[in-house]
C-alpha cells in the first residue's frame, strides 16, 4: 500500500494507530512528499498543540480526526486515488469499523482491479468489510473461475446470507467436479440440502 495522508488518516480513525504513531507517519510523509512539506509540518504542529492541551483523551482524538479528515490536502489526495489504491488501503487493515462511503459501482471497480492484479486476499477482505452492503457476484465468479476452493469457502463463511443458489449454479456451469467436491467437503460450509443434493448429483453424472 502506498502511504499518503489518506491511508494514514484511515489507519488512525480505525484505531490502528495511536497519536505517537500518527506523528511518526506524518514525519515520514515529509520525506515521501517533499513538495508537501509545509502543509504536513503545519499538521504536525497543530496535532502536537492538541496533544499538549488540557482536553480529555477522547476529545483530543476527535479534534485531531476532524483536523485531518476535513483538510483540503486529505480531500485532494483522496480524489486522486485509484480503485486499486482504495482496495489496498482497506485490505491492508483487515476488518474495519469505518469504511469509505462508496456505491456498488465503485465496489465492483475495486474488485475488478483485484482480479486484474490477482489479489485474492484483497478481494476477500473487501467482501469481509462490505458484506451485507453490496452484491458479491464478481468475487464469487472470480474464485470459481480460478478454481480456488479455499477462498470461495472463506467468502461464503464470512457472509451473513451467502448466495448459495447463485454459487451452486456457477459451480455447475463451471463443470469442475473436483472443485465442487472440494466445496462439499468443507465442514464449515453448509449448502442447503436441495442444493447440496443437486451438486452431489452433478458429480455422479
C-alpha positions as protocol buffer text, in pm:
chain_id: "A"
residue {
  index: 1
  type: UNK
  ca { x: 0 y: 0 z: 0 }
}
residue {
  index: 2
  type: UNK
  ca { x: 133 y: 342 z: -96 }
}
residue {
  index: 3
  type: UNK
  ca { x: 147 y: 561 z: 212 }
}
residue {
  index: 4
  type: UNK
  ca { x: -17 y: 902 z: 185 }
}
residue {
  index: 5
  type: UNK
  ca { x: -222 y: 1133 z: 404 }
}
residue {
  index: 6
  type: UNK
  ca { x: -543 y: 939 z: 329 }
}
residue {
  index: 7
  type: UNK
  ca { x: -403 y: 598 z: 426 }
}
residue {
  index: 8
  type: UNK
  ca { x: -254 y: 745 z: 743 }
}
residue {
  index: 9
  type: UNK
  ca { x: -584 y: 903 z: 846 }
}
residue {
  index: 10
  type: UNK
  ca { x: -765 y: 581 z: 759 }
}
residue {
  index: 11
  type: UNK
  ca { x: -543 y: 387 z: 999 }
}
residue {
  index: 12
  type: UNK
  ca { x: -590 y: 649 z: 1267 }
}
residue {
  index: 13
  type: UNK
  ca { x: -970 y: 668 z: 1259 }
}
residue {
  index: 14
  type: UNK
  ca { x: -989 y: 288 z: 1265 }
}
residue {
  index: 15
  type: UNK
  ca { x: -773 y: 289 z: 1580 }
}
residue {
  index: 16
  type: UNK
  ca { x: -486 y: 106 z: 1415 }
}
residue {
  index: 17
  type: UNK
  ca { x: -254 y: 393 z: 1516 }
}
residue {
  index: 18
  type: UNK
  ca { x: -217 y: 599 z: 1832 }
}
residue {
  index: 19
  type: UNK
  ca { x: -119 y: 966 z: 1833 }
}
residue {
  index: 20
  type: UNK
  ca { x: 253 y: 897 z: 1855 }
}
residue {
  index: 21
  type: UNK
  ca { x: 239 y: 658 z: 1558 }
}
residue {
  index: 22
  type: UNK
  ca { x: 34 y: 914 z: 1368 }
}
residue {
  index: 23
  type: UNK
  ca { x: 304 y: 1176 z: 1418 }
}
residue {
  index: 24
  type: UNK
  ca { x: 573 y: 927 z: 1313 }
}
residue {
  index: 25
  type: UNK
  ca { x: 382 y: 854 z: 991 }
}
residue {
  index: 26
  type: UNK
  ca { x: 333 y: 1222 z: 918 }
}
residue {
  index: 27
  type: UNK
  ca { x: 705 y: 1282 z: 956 }
}
residue {
  index: 28
  type: UNK
  ca { x: 770 y: 1001 z: 708 }
}
residue {
  index: 29
  type: UNK
  ca { x: 537 y: 1176 z: 463 }
}
residue {
  index: 30
  type: UNK
  ca { x: 772 y: 1474 z: 457 }
}
residue {
  index: 31
  type: UNK
  ca { x: 1040 y: 1252 z: 306 }
}
residue {
  index: 32
  type: UNK
  ca { x: 796 y: 1082 z: 67 }
}
residue {
  index: 33
  type: UNK
  ca { x: 632 y: 1406 z: -48 }
}
residue {
  index: 34
  type: UNK
  ca { x: 885 y: 1690 z: -2 }
}
residue {
  index: 35
  type: UNK
  ca { x: 671 y: 1928 z: -210 }
}
residue {
  index: 36
  type: UNK
  ca { x: 401 y: 1898 z: 59 }
}
residue {
  index: 37
  type: UNK
  ca { x: 644 y: 1958 z: 345 }
}
residue {
  index: 38
  type: UNK
  ca { x: 495 y: 2288 z: 464 }
}
residue {
  index: 39
  type: UNK
  ca { x: 138 y: 2163 z: 493 }
}
residue {
  index: 40
  type: UNK
  ca { x: 247 y: 1840 z: 665 }
}
residue {
  index: 41
  type: UNK
  ca { x: 458 y: 2031 z: 918 }
}
residue {
  index: 42
  type: UNK
  ca { x: 158 y: 2254 z: 983 }
}
residue {
  index: 43
  type: UNK
  ca { x: -50 y: 1945 z: 1070 }
}
residue {
  index: 44
  type: UNK
  ca { x: 224 y: 1807 z: 1295 }
}
residue {
  index: 45
  type: UNK
  ca { x: 243 y: 2137 z: 1482 }
}
residue {
  index: 46
  type: UNK
  ca { x: -133 y: 2157 z: 1529 }
}
residue {
  index: 47
  type: UNK
  ca { x: -155 y: 1794 z: 1642 }
}
residue {
  index: 48
  type: UNK
  ca { x: 118 y: 1850 z: 1899 }
}
residue {
  index: 49
  type: UNK
  ca { x: -72 y: 2151 z: 2029 }
}
residue {
  index: 50
  type: UNK
  ca { x: -387 y: 1943 z: 2064 }
}
residue {
  index: 51
  type: UNK
  ca { x: -199 y: 1660 z: 2235 }
}
residue {
  index: 52
  type: UNK
  ca { x: -49 y: 1905 z: 2486 }
}
residue {
  index: 53
  type: UNK
  ca { x: -382 y: 2067 z: 2560 }
}
residue {
  index: 54
  type: UNK
  ca { x: -596 y: 2005 z: 2869 }
}
residue {
  index: 55
  type: UNK
  ca { x: -863 y: 1823 z: 2670 }
}
residue {
  index: 56
  type: UNK
  ca { x: -964 y: 1470 z: 2762 }
}
residue {
  index: 57
  type: UNK
  ca { x: -804 y: 1196 z: 2551 }
}
residue {
  index: 58
  type: UNK
  ca { x: -1126 y: 1124 z: 2362 }
}
residue {
  index: 59
  type: UNK
  ca { x: -1169 y: 1495 z: 2290 }
}
residue {
  index: 60
  type: UNK
  ca { x: -812 y: 1521 z: 2167 }
}
residue {
  index: 61
  type: UNK
  ca { x: -854 y: 1228 z: 1932 }
}
residue {
  index: 62
  type: UNK
  ca { x: -1179 y: 1368 z: 1798 }
}
residue {
  index: 63
  type: UNK
  ca { x: -1021 y: 1708 z: 1737 }
}
residue {
  index: 64
  type: UNK
  ca { x: -725 y: 1552 z: 1557 }
}
residue {
  index: 65
  type: UNK
  ca { x: -956 y: 1343 z: 1339 }
}
residue {
  index: 66
  type: UNK
  ca { x: -1160 y: 1648 z: 1245 }
}
residue {
  index: 67
  type: UNK
  ca { x: -845 y: 1847 z: 1165 }
}
residue {
  index: 68
  type: UNK
  ca { x: -715 y: 1582 z: 926 }
}
residue {
  index: 69
  type: UNK
  ca { x: -1035 y: 1448 z: 770 }
}
residue {
  index: 70
  type: UNK
  ca { x: -1165 y: 1791 z: 673 }
}
residue {
  index: 71
  type: UNK
  ca { x: -831 y: 1913 z: 542 }
}
residue {
  index: 72
  type: UNK
  ca { x: -810 y: 2012 z: 176 }
}
residue {
  index: 73
  type: UNK
  ca { x: -486 y: 1812 z: 148 }
}
residue {
  index: 74
  type: UNK
  ca { x: -664 y: 1493 z: 252 }
}
residue {
  index: 75
  type: UNK
  ca { x: -964 y: 1555 z: 24 }
}
residue {
  index: 76
  type: UNK
  ca { x: -746 y: 1638 z: -278 }
}
residue {
  index: 77
  type: UNK
  ca { x: -528 y: 1331 z: -221 }
}
residue {
  index: 78
  type: UNK
  ca { x: -833 y: 1104 z: -188 }
}
residue {
  index: 79
  type: UNK
  ca { x: -969 y: 1229 z: -521 }
}
residue {
  index: 80
  type: UNK
  ca { x: -651 y: 1115 z: -694 }
}
residue {
  index: 81
  type: UNK
  ca { x: -655 y: 761 z: -552 }
}
residue {
  index: 82
  type: UNK
  ca { x: -746 y: 480 z: -789 }
}
residue {
  index: 83
  type: UNK
  ca { x: -989 y: 197 z: -704 }
}
residue {
  index: 84
  type: UNK
  ca { x: -685 y: -29 z: -656 }
}
residue {
  index: 85
  type: UNK
  ca { x: -531 y: 222 z: -415 }
}
residue {
  index: 86
  type: UNK
  ca { x: -850 y: 225 z: -209 }
}
residue {
  index: 87
  type: UNK
  ca { x: -883 y: -156 z: -221 }
}
residue {
  index: 88
  type: UNK
  ca { x: -526 y: -193 z: -95 }
}
residue {
  index: 89
  type: UNK
  ca { x: -591 y: 59 z: 181 }
}
residue {
  index: 90
  type: UNK
  ca { x: -893 y: -140 z: 302 }
}
residue {
  index: 91
  type: UNK
  ca { x: -728 y: -479 z: 255 }
}
residue {
  index: 92
  type: UNK
  ca { x: -413 y: -377 z: 438 }
}
residue {
  index: 93
  type: UNK
  ca { x: -606 y: -323 z: 763 }
}
residue {
  index: 94
  type: UNK
  ca { x: -823 y: -639 z: 753 }
}
residue {
  index: 95
  type: UNK
  ca { x: -1155 y: -571 z: 932 }
}
residue {
  index: 96
  type: UNK
  ca { x: -1261 y: -211 z: 983 }
}
residue {
  index: 97
  type: UNK
  ca { x: -1517 y: -7 z: 1169 }
}
residue {
  index: 98
  type: UNK
  ca { x: -1503 y: 296 z: 941 }
}
residue {
  index: 99
  type: UNK
  ca { x: -1505 y: 244 z: 566 }
}
residue {
  index: 100
  type: UNK
  ca { x: -1500 y: 468 z: 258 }
}
residue {
  index: 101
  type: UNK
  ca { x: -1852 y: 573 z: 158 }
}
residue {
  index: 102
  type: UNK
  ca { x: -1885 y: 408 z: -184 }
}
residue {
  index: 103
  type: UNK
  ca { x: -2155 y: 257 z: -405 }
}
residue {
  index: 104
  type: UNK
  ca { x: -2189 y: -80 z: -581 }
}
residue {
  index: 105
  type: UNK
  ca { x: -2028 y: 54 z: -898 }
}
residue {
  index: 106
  type: UNK
  ca { x: -1713 y: 166 z: -718 }
}
residue {
  index: 107
  type: UNK
  ca { x: -1705 y: -159 z: -517 }
}
residue {
  index: 108
  type: UNK
  ca { x: -1715 y: -355 z: -844 }
}
residue {
  index: 109
  type: UNK
  ca { x: -1434 y: -140 z: -983 }
}
residue {
  index: 110
  type: UNK
  ca { x: -1219 y: -229 z: -681 }
}
residue {
  index: 111
  type: UNK
  ca { x: -1299 y: -598 z: -726 }
}
residue {
  index: 112
  type: UNK
  ca { x: -1215 y: -581 z: -1098 }
}
residue {
  index: 113
  type: UNK
  ca { x: -877 y: -430 z: -1011 }
}
residue {
  index: 114
  type: UNK
  ca { x: -815 y: -709 z: -761 }
}
residue {
  index: 115
  type: UNK
  ca { x: -899 y: -965 z: -1030 }
}
residue {
  index: 116
  type: UNK
  ca { x: -677 y: -794 z: -1286 }
}
residue {
  index: 117
  type: UNK
  ca { x: -386 y: -794 z: -1039 }
}
residue {
  index: 118
  type: UNK
  ca { x: -463 y: -1142 z: -899 }
}
residue {
  index: 119
  type: UNK
  ca { x: -516 y: -1016 z: -545 }
}
residue {
  index: 120
  type: UNK
  ca { x: -732 y: -1288 z: -393 }
}
residue {
  index: 121
  type: UNK
  ca { x: -677 y: -1185 z: -32 }
}
residue {
  index: 122
  type: UNK
  ca { x: -760 y: -823 z: -106 }
}
residue {
  index: 123
  type: UNK
  ca { x: -1083 y: -925 z: -285 }
}
residue {
  index: 124
  type: UNK
  ca { x: -1179 y: -1144 z: 11 }
}
residue {
  index: 125
  type: UNK
  ca { x: -1113 y: -861 z: 256 }
}
residue {
  index: 126
  type: UNK
  ca { x: -1336 y: -630 z: 53 }
}
residue {
  index: 127
  type: UNK
  ca { x: -1611 y: -890 z: 91 }
}
residue {
  index: 128
  type: UNK
  ca { x: -1541 y: -920 z: 463 }
}
residue {
  index: 129
  type: UNK
  ca { x: -1579 y: -546 z: 514 }
}
residue {
  index: 130
  type: UNK
  ca { x: -1871 y: -479 z: 281 }
}
residue {
  index: 131
  type: UNK
  ca { x: -2079 y: -791 z: 343 }
}
residue {
  index: 132
  type: UNK
  ca { x: -2447 y: -702 z: 355 }
}
residue {
  index: 133
  type: UNK
  ca { x: -2395 y: -375 z: 171 }
}
residue {
  index: 134
  type: UNK
  ca { x: -2303 y: -489 z: -178 }
}
residue {
  index: 135
  type: UNK
  ca { x: -2354 y: -778 z: -418 }
}
residue {
  index: 136
  type: UNK
  ca { x: -2057 y: -1017 z: -415 }
}
residue {
  index: 137
  type: UNK
  ca { x: -2125 y: -1170 z: -757 }
}
residue {
  index: 138
  type: UNK
  ca { x: -1792 y: -1067 z: -912 }
}
residue {
  index: 139
  type: UNK
  ca { x: -1591 y: -1208 z: -621 }
}
residue {
  index: 140
  type: UNK
  ca { x: -1783 y: -1537 z: -629 }
}
residue {
  index: 141
  type: UNK
  ca { x: -1720 y: -1569 z: -1002 }
}
residue {
  index: 142
  type: UNK
  ca { x: -1353 y: -1480 z: -960 }
}
residue {
  index: 143
  type: UNK
  ca { x: -1283 y: -1754 z: -706 }
}
residue {
  index: 144
  type: UNK
  ca { x: -1476 y: -2011 z: -911 }
}
residue {
  index: 145
  type: UNK
  ca { x: -1301 y: -1913 z: -1235 }
}
residue {
  index: 146
  type: UNK
  ca { x: -958 y: -1959 z: -1074 }
}
residue {
  index: 147
  type: UNK
  ca { x: -1076 y: -2283 z: -907 }
}
residue {
  index: 148
  type: UNK
  ca { x: -985 y: -2166 z: -559 }
}
residue {
  index: 149
  type: UNK
  ca { x: -1195 y: -2367 z: -313 }
}
residue {
  index: 150
  type: UNK
  ca { x: -1020 y: -2214 z: -13 }
}
residue {
  index: 151
  type: UNK
  ca { x: -1109 y: -1854 z: -91 }
}
residue {
  index: 152
  type: UNK
  ca { x: -1456 y: -1945 z: -216 }
}
residue {
  index: 153
  type: UNK
  ca { x: -1526 y: -2128 z: 110 }
}
residue {
  index: 154
  type: UNK
  ca { x: -1384 y: -1839 z: 313 }
}
residue {
  index: 155
  type: UNK
  ca { x: -1602 y: -1597 z: 116 }
}
residue {
  index: 156
  type: UNK
  ca { x: -1913 y: -1799 z: 199 }
}
residue {
  index: 157
  type: UNK
  ca { x: -1814 y: -1834 z: 564 }
}
residue {
  index: 158
  type: UNK
  ca { x: -1791 y: -1460 z: 633 }
}
residue {
  index: 159
  type: UNK
  ca { x: -2126 y: -1370 z: 475 }
}
residue {
  index: 160
  type: UNK
  ca { x: -2441 y: -1341 z: 684 }
}
residue {
  index: 161
  type: UNK
  ca { x: -2655 y: -1458 z: 390 }
}
residue {
  index: 162
  type: UNK
  ca { x: -2440 y: -1638 z: 132 }
}
residue {
  index: 163
  type: UNK
  ca { x: -2577 y: -1662 z: -220 }
}
residue {
  index: 164
  type: UNK
  ca { x: -2586 y: -2043 z: -211 }
}
residue {
  index: 165
  type: UNK
  ca { x: -2824 y: -2069 z: -506 }
}
residue {
  index: 166
  type: UNK
  ca { x: -2614 y: -1847 z: -731 }
}
residue {
  index: 167
  type: UNK
  ca { x: -2291 y: -2015 z: -624 }
}
residue {
  index: 168
  type: UNK
  ca { x: -2440 y: -2359 z: -691 }
}
residue {
  index: 169
  type: UNK
  ca { x: -2539 y: -2253 z: -1042 }
}
residue {
  index: 170
  type: UNK
  ca { x: -2192 y: -2112 z: -1108 }
}
residue {
  index: 171
  type: UNK
  ca { x: -2023 y: -2426 z: -978 }
}
residue {
  index: 172
  type: UNK
  ca { x: -2233 y: -2649 z: -1202 }
}
residue {
  index: 173
  type: UNK
  ca { x: -2176 y: -2420 z: -1501 }
}
residue {
  index: 174
  type: UNK
  ca { x: -1801 y: -2444 z: -1437 }
}
residue {
  index: 175
  type: UNK
  ca { x: -1829 y: -2822 z: -1492 }
}
residue {
  index: 176
  type: UNK
  ca { x: -1542 y: -2858 z: -1246 }
}
residue {
  index: 177
  type: UNK
  ca { x: -1630 y: -3167 z: -1046 }
}
residue {
  index: 178
  type: UNK
  ca { x: -1308 y: -3155 z: -848 }
}
residue {
  index: 179
  type: UNK
  ca { x: -1383 y: -2800 z: -730 }
}
residue {
  index: 180
  type: UNK
  ca { x: -1740 y: -2896 z: -641 }
}
residue {
  index: 181
  type: UNK
  ca { x: -1617 y: -3197 z: -443 }
}
residue {
  index: 182
  type: UNK
  ca { x: -1375 y: -2978 z: -250 }
}
residue {
  index: 183
  type: UNK
  ca { x: -1655 y: -2735 z: -167 }
}
residue {
  index: 184
  type: UNK
  ca { x: -1884 y: -3012 z: -46 }
}
residue {
  index: 185
  type: UNK
  ca { x: -1604 y: -3149 z: 174 }
}
residue {
  index: 186
  type: UNK
  ca { x: -1566 y: -2820 z: 365 }
}
residue {
  index: 187
  type: UNK
  ca { x: -1713 y: -2895 z: 706 }
}
residue {
  index: 188
  type: UNK
  ca { x: -1780 y: -2529 z: 788 }
}
residue {
  index: 189
  type: UNK
  ca { x: -1979 y: -2472 z: 467 }
}
residue {
  index: 190
  type: UNK
  ca { x: -2337 y: -2594 z: 470 }
}
residue {
  index: 191
  type: UNK
  ca { x: -2518 y: -2582 z: 138 }
}
residue {
  index: 192
  type: UNK
  ca { x: -2897 y: -2613 z: 178 }
}
residue {
  index: 193
  type: UNK
  ca { x: -2999 y: -2977 z: 138 }
}
residue {
  index: 194
  type: UNK
  ca { x: -3166 y: -2933 z: -203 }
}
residue {
  index: 195
  type: UNK
  ca { x: -2862 y: -2754 z: -345 }
}
residue {
  index: 196
  type: UNK
  ca { x: -2620 y: -2999 z: -188 }
}
residue {
  index: 197
  type: UNK
  ca { x: -2813 y: -3286 z: -347 }
}
residue {
  index: 198
  type: UNK
  ca { x: -2802 y: -3105 z: -681 }
}
residue {
  index: 199
  type: UNK
  ca { x: -2423 y: -3069 z: -658 }
}
residue {
  index: 200
  type: UNK
  ca { x: -2375 y: -3430 z: -548 }
}
residue {
  index: 201
  type: UNK
  ca { x: -2588 y: -3550 z: -841 }
}
residue {
  index: 202
  type: UNK
  ca { x: -2383 y: -3342 z: -1085 }
}
residue {
  index: 203
  type: UNK
  ca { x: -2061 y: -3504 z: -959 }
}
residue {
  index: 204
  type: UNK
  ca { x: -2203 y: -3856 z: -1005 }
}
residue {
  index: 205
  type: UNK
  ca { x: -2349 y: -3798 z: -1353 }
}
